[in-house]
Amino acid sequence: MENTEIIIPKDKFVFVPLGGATGIGMNFFLYGYKGKWLIVDCGVGFPGDGLPGVDVLLPDASFLDDKKADIVGLVLTHGHEDHIGAVGYLWRQLQCPIYATPFTAELVESKLDENGLLGRAELNVVEQGSFLDLSPFEIEFISMSHSIPEANALAIRTKEGVVVHTGDWKPEADPILKQEMDREALKELGKEGVLALVCDSTNVFGSKEDATELDVQKSLIELVGSYNGRQVAIGCFASNVSRIESIYRAAVANNREVCLMGRSLWRIDAAARATGYFKDIPSFLSEQEALEREIGSVLYICTGSQGEPYSALSSLSALTPQKNSVFFGPDDVVIFSSRIIPGNEKAIELLQKRFKAKGVEIITNRDALVHVSGHYAGSELREIYRLTKPKIALPVHGEAQELNEHADLAKEWGAPFAFALEDGEVLTLDETPQILGEVPAGILAVDGKKILPLGAEVIRKRRKMIEDGTFVITAVLNNAGDILGDMRFSTFGLLEAGGEDELILKDKIKERIASLNETARQQDVSVENEIRSAIRQFLKEFYGKKPLVEVHLMRI
């Protein structure tokens, strides 16, 4: 997207997505009015296989660099990573107050602590159903049901009208956490008049599920009971507090204790207990405590259901036992109690293959009822339009086809205007909404301890190394440009050392250097370019590869 400088009139109420509009994850939305800015959510995205070494992705917040004094606050809808995961990385840049309900605040506090920001960042706890005055905005927290405690929609009021920002949601009440969508509040907003609905699009093509979390719990009780005496591990999203409780009930019903494996699970456990969840659930076992129990008497809850390389499930898939670690082998069972997030298919498949290779039985939702979604499905989306009756529909949090489908449906359901915006586009929120233009937006990569633009040279080179290999040549020349001795090749994923192709390539390099005039042969840059060109031409012609080529010259 090409960014252009635009002037945003202060008297206009505007919506500016800087993340979360053109894809799933990195939710980061701005509302501007009277020269002030409200931020809703601050999440991360997760890199696929094409970004080796990158930990997470962040929205580019540079548009706000000269507006810090005008940011009235960052309000968080719920505690999932794609909505709060970037707070610890971006707060130094934003330096604004943070507002969250108790459970979400507990999770954010740990992120601030990890980044040395505890005590520096102002974190305010807001109860569900309450009102927040961040002039010129007034925010009402509206309870929604999702796969994490305390999911909220936000009613954002200004003198220009009301925007309902849904966060993630499903219309069905959670029978475990006893949380549900506050239909009455949404209905009252519809009567008041909703100017715009900013709504999740994740599952617009999904089919409605008849099962509930309670049904999953009953299924897990029966399933775990069928593996009496065998080791059983269940992989799930760490933030799914309902599922953790369901797994605990399945363990108790089958005379097993529960062990948590994975740091994020322990973090969620601590946040849940600190905010009143898991009241009647005793402390979970650590991995070391579980090792002291009899085989088959423990039910393991593990991170890594999406194939993450350093997760608990990845450790369990090791072919050989590790010292002081739980080991799964033939006849043991691993249950994948989660959906597959698009882009993770290959990683999950590889993980499951490793388990199968050592005789572990794999159970997924194809085999038994072990998961229900935390998002609405398909036709359920219509209910929120029926309740709120928005003039402007703004689908977010989805891929392009999902956003466009959502926009088309919104028009069918009575919304006069529907926009599938791109990140960075500025939309006026009024009776005749229009796109004013674009502001800077993009993606940053957390690469170890550094935050880099996604297109940074170091990331580009790393991707090229993975895709096409690397080729390093060391050559010794005299001052006249004659090659002395033998050239040395170091290749990764390309030529076989000492093979015929290597001899052919060396001859071609010598020919290319010999073709240079006397002056060029005495210049390192000219010789390096000629060698690099010869290598690239040869490898493209005979191997179809375009590797990263490094040339090391020495003159004697």
N, C-alpha and C positions, 0 to 999 in steps of 0.2 A: 504494500500500500504506500502510495506517495503522500507524504505529509506536507501540508502547506500551512503558512502562517495565517491564522484567522483571528478576527476580533470577536469575542463573545460578549454581546451586550449584557450589561449587569442587570437590566430589568427583565431579562428573559430567564425562565426556568428551563434548565437544560439537563440532558442525560448524556453522559460520556463514558462508554465502556472502555477501559484500558486493558482488560483481560476478561475472558469468560464469554465474550460475544461470538468469537469465531473459533470455537472449539470447546472441548470439555476440560475443565480445570482452570487454574489461575484466575479465579473470580476476583475482579477488582473493578468496582463500578463507582463513578462519580456523579453527584448531583450538584449543579451550580445554580445559585440564585443570589441576587443582590451583592455580587462580588465575593460571596462565601462558598465554601466547598464542603460537601459531606461525602465521605467514603463509605461504601458498603462492601464489606468482605475484603480479604487480603490473602489470597490463596496461592498455592504452588501448583505446577503441572509436573507430570512425570515423563522423563525422556524415554524414548524407545531404544531399540538396538542401534539406531543410526547415530546416537550421541554417546559414544564410549567415554567413560570417565566423568560424565556429567551426573551430578547427584539429583538435582531438581531444577525446574524451570521457574522463573519469576516474571511477573509483568514489569514492564519498563515504566517507572513512575516519574520519569524526568520532566513530564509536563507540569508537575506540581513543585518543581524545584524553587521557583520564584513566587510560590503561593503559600508557603508554609504558614505564614501568619494568618492566612484566611481559611485554613482548614479547621472546621468546627469540631470534627471528631471522626473517628473510625468506628463504625457500628458493625458488629459481627452477627450473622444470622444463626450460625450453629458451628459446631466444633470439628467438622471434617477438614482434612488437610488442604483440600482444594479451595477452602474458604478462610482458613486461618494460618496455613503453613508458612506464608511469607512474612508474617508480622515480625518475627525475630530478625529477618534479613533487611526489611525495608523501614523499620521504625526510625532508625537514625536519620533517614532521608525525609520522613514525614513529620516526626516529632509532634504528634497530636495526641489528644486523649483517646483512649480506647474504651469502648462500651460493650459489655457482653453479659449474658445471663450466667448464673453461678457455675454450672458445669463447664461451659465454654471458657469462662474466665480461669478456671483451674488449669485447663489445658494450655491456654495462652500464657499463664504465669510461668509454666515450666519452659516454654519456648523463650520467653524473655530471660529467664534465669540462664539457659544454655548460651545465650548470646551476650551475657554480661549486662543486661538491661534492667534487671529486677531492681526496683527502687528508683530508676530513672524514668521509665515510661509510666505514665499515669493510666492505671487500669481500674475502671469503674464497673462495679457489679450492678446489674439491672435485673429486677425480677420480671418474669414473664407476665404479660398482660399490663405492664406499667407504661407510663408516658415519659418521654425524655424531651426536654426543651433545649434544642441546640439552635437558637435563633440564627437565621430566619426559618429554620426547619423545626417541626415538631414530629417526633417519631413515636409511634405506638407499636409495642411488641405484641404480636398475635400468635398464639400457639398453633403449631402445625405438627403433623405426625411424620416421622422419618426414621431412619435406622440408627439414630443417635439421640440421646436425651436432649430436650430443650431446643428443638428446632423451631425457628420463628420465621414468620413473614413480618415485614415492616410496612406500616402505613406511614408514608412520609408526606406531611402536610406543609404546604406553603400557601400564601395568599392567592397563588395561581391555580391551586387545586391539589388533589390527593393522588399520590402514586402508591400502588401496592406492589411491593417487591417480595416475591414469594420465598426466596431461598430454595432449598430442596424440600420436596413434600410428597405425601401420598394422602388420599382422602380417608383411607381406612385407619381406624384407631389401632394403636399398638396395645394388644392385650397384656403384655408383660410390663411395660413401663407406664401403662394407663395414660398415655398422652394421645391427643387427637386433634384434628383440625378444628379450629374454633369457627364453625360455620356461621354462628350467630354474629360474631364480630365482622366477618367478611360480608354477610348479608346487609348489615347496617351500613357498611362502607358503600355497598352498592346503592343503597337508598340515598346516602349522602351525595354520591356522585364520584366515580373514580375516573380521574383524568387518564391515567395510564396503568397498565399491568405489565410489570417486568417479571417474566415467568420462565421457570425451568423447562427445558425441552428434551431432557435426557432420554425419556422413554416414550416419546410421542408415537413411535411405531410398535410399541410393545403390546402384548395381549394381556388382558385383565387376568389376574391370578385369583383363583377361588380360595386358595389356602392363606392362612394367617400365621403369624409368628407362633401362636399357640399350637397350631397344627404341626409346624416344624418341630416344636418341642416334643410333642407326642411321638412323632416319627423318629426323632433321635433317641428317645427312651427305648423304643422297640428295636431300633437298629443296633445300638450299643449292647443291648441285652442279647442279641444274637451272636455276639463275639465274646462270650464269657471265657475268661482265662487267657485271652489274647490281648496284646498291646494295641491300643487304639489312640490315634491322634486326630484332632479335628482342626483344620485350618479355616480361619475366618478373618474378616476385617476386624482389627483391634478395636475400632470405635463402636462396633455393634454391641452395645451393652445388653440389649435384649437377647442377642444370640449367646453371649457369654453366660447369662443367667439360664437360658434354655439348656445349654450344655451342662451347666452345673446340675440342673434338675435331672438330666439324663444320667449323670454320674451317680447321684444319690440313689436314684431308683434302681441302679444296678450295683450298689455297694462298692462304688469306686470313689476315691478322692480325686481332686482336680489339681493339675499342675499347669501353671502358666509358663510358656516358653516364648520369649521375645520382649525386648525392652518396651515397645509401644503398648503391649498388653498390660504390663505392670504400670505404665503411666496412666492408662485409662482406668485401671483398677483403683489407683490412688485417687484420681479425680472423682470417680464414682462414689467411693466411700466418703470422701471429704464433703460431698454435696448431698448425702442422704440416700444414695442407691446402695444395693447389696446389703441392706440392713440385717437380714437374717442369714447371710452367707458367711461362713467362717473364712479365715485367711486361706488363700490358695497356697499350694506347695511350691517351693522353688525346685529347680531341676535337681539340685543336690539332695534335697529331702525326698524327692520322688525315687531317686536311685536306691534309697534305703528300703523302699516298699517292695512287696512281692510283685512279681511279674503278673500283669493282668488286673492289678488292684487300683491302677491309676488311669485317669482319662486326661490326655494332654490337649491343651488348647494352644495352638501355634500360630505365629505370624507367618506370612509368606505364601498365602494362597494365590497370589498373582505371579509367583515364580521369582520373587526377589532373590538375588544371588546370596545375600548374607543373612537371610532370615532363618528362623527356627526350623521351618520345613526343609529348607535347603540343607541345613546341618543334619537333619534326620535322614536325608537321602544319601549321605556318605556311604561309600561301599564298604569301608572298614571301620570298626569301632574306634572312637576317640576317647582318650583318657578323661575320666570324670564327666562323661556325656552319655545321655540316653541314646541307645542304638536300636534301630528298627531293622528287622531282617525278615526271612521267609515266614509267611502266615500272619505277620502283623498287618494292621489296617490303617489307612489314612483316608479321612473323609474331607472332601473339599466343600465346605459350607459357605460358599460365596459365589457371586456371579463372575464372569470373565469380563474385565474391563477391556474395551476395544484397544488393540495394540499390544496386549499381553499374551495373546494366544500362543505364540511360539515359546515364550519363556515358561508358561504353564505346561505346555506339551512336553518340553524337555525335562522339567521337574518330574512329571508323572512317569516319563519313560525311565528315569533313573530309579524311581521306586519299583517299577515293574521289573526292571532288570535284576533286582535282588530279591524278587519274590513277594514284595509287599502288595496287598490288595488295595485297589483304588476305588473309592465310591464318590460319585459326583451327583449332581441334580438329575442327570439322565437315568441314574440307577434307583434313586430314592428321593423322597421329599426332604431335602437337607438345606434348602434356602428359599426365601421369598425376598423380593425386591423392596427397597425402601423408597422407591419412586412410584409415582402414579403410572398407569399404563393406558396408552391409547385413548379410548373414549372417556376415561375418567377425567381427562384434562378439561372436558367441556363443563364440568361442575363449577370450576373456579370462575369461568366466564359467566355462567348463569348467575352466580352469587354476586360478582363484582361489576358486571356490565361495563367494562372499560371503553373509553373512546379510542384509546391508542393501545395496540398490542405490541409488546417488545419481547419477542422470544430471545432467550439467552441460554447459555450452558448446553450446547449441543453442537454436533457437526453440521455442515452446510445443509445437507438434505433434511436434517431434523428441524433446523431453524426455518427453512422454507416451507416445510409441511405444516409446522406450527402456525406460521404467518397466514397460510392459506385457510387453515381451519378457523383461525381467529376471525377472519373476514366473514366466513360462512356463519359464524356464531354471533355476528352482529357488531363487531368492532369496525368502525368506519375507516380506521387507519391501522396498518400493520407494517412494521419495519424489521427486517432481518439485518441488523447493523453489523458493520465490521468494527473491530477494535480501533479506537481513535476517532470514530465519526461522532460529530456533535449534533444532537437532535434537540430541537426546541419542543418543549412540552406545553402546548397550548391548543386552541381550537383548530389551528391550521398548522400542524407540526411540519417542520422541514429540516433537512440536513444542511447545516450551515457550512460544513467543511470538515477538515480533519486536523487533529492535533497529533504530536508525536506519540507513537505507541509501538511496542515491539516486545521481544522476548529476551530475557537475560538467562544465563546459565550459571548455576552454582557449581564450580569446578574446584573441588577440594576447599581451600580457604579463600578462593577468589570468586568474584562475580564478574562474568564477562558477557559481552554481547554474543548472541547465538552465532553470529557470523564471524567471530574472532578467528584470527589466523591459526592459533594453536588448536582450536576445535576442528577447523576445516582440515588441517593437516592430519590430525588424529583419525578423522573419518576416512580420509584418503588412504592412510596406512592400513586401516581395517579392510577397506573395500578392494584396494588394488595392490597392497603390499608396499614395501620400501626397497630402495636400491641405493646403496652407498658404494661409491668407487673411490679408491685412493690411488693416485698416480704420482710418480716422481719424474720430473722433467729437468733438463738442464736449462741454462739461460736462453739457449737458442730455440727451445721448444721441442727438443727431441725427448721421447719417452725413454727412460732408463729402467732397466729391469722389467719385472712383470707387474702389470696392474693387479690390484687386489679388489675383489668384489665382496660385498656383504649384502646378501639379499634375504628377504623374508617373504615366503609365499610365492617365489618366482623361480629363478634359474636353479638347476641342480649344480652344485659345486663340481667343477672339473669336467662337466659334460661338454658335448660337441657345440651346443648353442653358446656356451660361454666363450669358446675359442673363436666362433664366428663373430660374436659381438666385439671381442677385443680387436679383431682385424678391422672391423668397421670403424671403431674409434680411432685406430691408428690412421686409417685412410682419411677420416674427416679432419684430423689434426694436420696431416700432411697437405691437405688442400688449402690450408690457411696461408696467407702471405707471411713474409718474414716478420713484419711488424706485429701482426695479430698473434703470431705464435709466441711472441715475447710478453704478451699481455694476459695476465691470469684470467681476467673476466671473459675475454674472447675465447680462450681455450676451454674454460668451464662451460660456457654457453654451447660451444660446439660439441663437447662431450655429452652434455645433458640432452641436447637435441638428438644425437646419434642413439643414445640409450632409449629415449622415449619412442623414436621412430621404430626401432627394432622391436621393442616390447609390444607396441601397439599392433605392428604388422604380424608378428608371429604368435603373440599371446592374447591380443585383444585387451591389454591392460594399460592403464595410465598411472603408474606408481608415483609415489613421492621420491624424487631423485636428489640425492645430495652428492656433490663432487668435492673431494678434498685433494688439493694440489700441493705438492712440495717442490721447491726449486733448489737445485744444488749446482 
